[in-house]
């Protein structure tokens, strides 16, 4: 397992929780400092992030782990309030995450970072 930045660390230079996701090492290596193709991967990222959000609201052990990680990887209080407040539906969460990540994604692409699609072996 590996932790990857959706928008490359080389551009954002931070480890904010909303930009991190688990993956396997071969995918992380393949992606390198590229941007995952938005239309292919953002919905998947959003679903994964929402699952963590939901689990942290439903399970005390997950909430404790989330709170510990958030101390170090959730540094913008406005984004924290926007994304991790109580009562968000999947669609609300996805829209809020979109509003956080999409402008950064566009700026990164406009700075010359290339878009990427995984072409390796199936992950199954």
C-alpha positions as CSV (number, residue, x, y, z in Angstrom):
1,X,0.0,0.0,0.0
2,X,1.0,3.6,-0.6
3,X,-0.5,7.0,0.0
4,X,-0.8,9.2,-3.0
5,X,-1.6,12.9,-3.6
6,X,-4.4,13.5,-6.0
7,X,-2.9,16.8,-7.0
8,X,0.9,16.1,-7.0
9,X,2.8,17.1,-4.0
10,X,5.4,18.7,-6.3
11,X,2.7,21.4,-7.0
12,X,0.8,21.7,-3.7
13,X,3.8,21.0,-1.3
14,X,1.4,19.8,1.4
15,X,-0.1,16.6,2.8
16,X,-3.7,17.8,3.3
17,X,-6.1,15.0,4.1
18,X,-8.5,15.9,1.3
19,X,-5.7,15.5,-1.3
20,X,-4.5,12.1,0.0
21,X,-5.8,8.6,-0.8
22,X,-4.5,5.0,-0.5
23,X,-3.3,3.2,-3.6
24,X,-0.9,0.4,-4.5
25,X,2.7,1.2,-5.1
26,X,2.7,0.3,-8.8
27,X,-0.1,2.9,-9.4
28,X,1.6,5.5,-7.3
29,X,4.8,5.0,-9.2
30,X,3.0,5.0,-12.6
31,X,1.3,8.3,-11.7
32,X,4.5,10.0,-10.5
33,X,4.0,13.8,-10.6
34,X,1.1,13.7,-13.0
35,X,-2.6,14.6,-12.5
36,X,-5.1,11.8,-12.6
37,X,-7.5,12.4,-15.4
38,X,-10.3,14.4,-13.7
39,X,-13.3,12.9,-15.5
40,X,-12.1,9.4,-14.8
41,X,-10.8,9.7,-11.2
42,X,-12.5,12.5,-9.3
43,X,-15.8,10.7,-8.6
44,X,-13.8,7.7,-7.3
45,X,-11.7,10.0,-5.0
46,X,-14.9,11.7,-3.8
47,X,-16.6,8.4,-3.0
48,X,-13.5,7.2,-1.1
49,X,-13.2,10.4,0.9
50,X,-17.0,10.3,1.6
51,X,-16.7,6.8,3.0
52,X,-14.0,7.9,5.4
53,X,-16.2,10.9,6.4
54,X,-19.2,8.6,7.0
55,X,-17.1,6.0,8.9
56,X,-15.6,8.8,11.1
57,X,-19.2,9.8,12.0
58,X,-20.4,6.3,12.7
59,X,-17.5,4.5,14.4
60,X,-15.7,5.8,17.5
61,X,-12.4,4.0,16.7
62,X,-12.4,5.5,13.1
63,X,-13.3,8.9,14.5
64,X,-10.4,8.8,16.9
65,X,-8.0,7.7,14.2
66,X,-9.4,10.4,11.9
67,X,-9.0,13.1,14.6
68,X,-5.4,12.0,15.2
69,X,-4.5,12.2,11.5
70,X,-6.5,15.5,11.0
71,X,-4.2,17.2,13.6
72,X,-1.3,16.9,11.1
73,X,-3.1,16.7,7.8
74,X,-6.0,19.1,8.0
75,X,-4.4,22.5,8.4
76,X,-6.9,24.9,6.8
77,X,-9.7,25.5,9.2
78,X,-12.1,26.8,6.6
79,X,-11.7,23.7,4.5
80,X,-12.1,21.5,7.6
81,X,-15.4,23.2,8.4
82,X,-16.6,23.0,4.8
83,X,-15.7,19.3,4.2
84,X,-16.0,17.6,7.6
85,X,-19.1,19.2,9.2
86,X,-21.9,17.0,10.3
87,X,-24.8,15.9,8.1
88,X,-23.4,16.0,4.6
89,X,-24.9,13.8,1.9
90,X,-22.6,12.1,-0.6
91,X,-23.6,14.7,-3.2
92,X,-23.0,17.7,-0.8
93,X,-19.6,16.3,0.1
94,X,-18.7,15.7,-3.5
95,X,-19.7,19.3,-4.5
96,X,-17.7,20.7,-1.6
97,X,-14.6,18.6,-2.4
98,X,-15.0,19.7,-6.0
99,X,-14.9,23.3,-4.9
100,X,-11.7,22.7,-2.9
101,X,-9.8,20.5,-5.4
102,X,-10.9,21.6,-8.9
103,X,-9.4,25.1,-8.9
104,X,-6.1,23.7,-7.7
105,X,-6.3,20.9,-10.3
106,X,-6.8,23.5,-13.1
107,X,-4.0,25.6,-11.9
108,X,-1.7,22.6,-11.7
109,X,-2.7,21.5,-15.3
110,X,-2.2,25.1,-16.5
111,X,1.3,25.0,-14.9
112,X,2.3,22.2,-17.3
113,X,1.5,19.1,-15.3
114,X,0.3,16.3,-17.6
115,X,-2.9,14.3,-17.1
116,X,-2.5,10.6,-16.4
117,X,-4.5,7.4,-16.7
118,X,-3.4,4.1,-15.3
119,X,-2.5,1.6,-18.0
120,X,-1.0,-1.2,-15.9
121,X,-2.4,-4.5,-14.8
122,X,-5.9,-4.8,-13.3
123,X,-6.0,-4.0,-9.6
124,X,-8.3,-6.9,-8.8
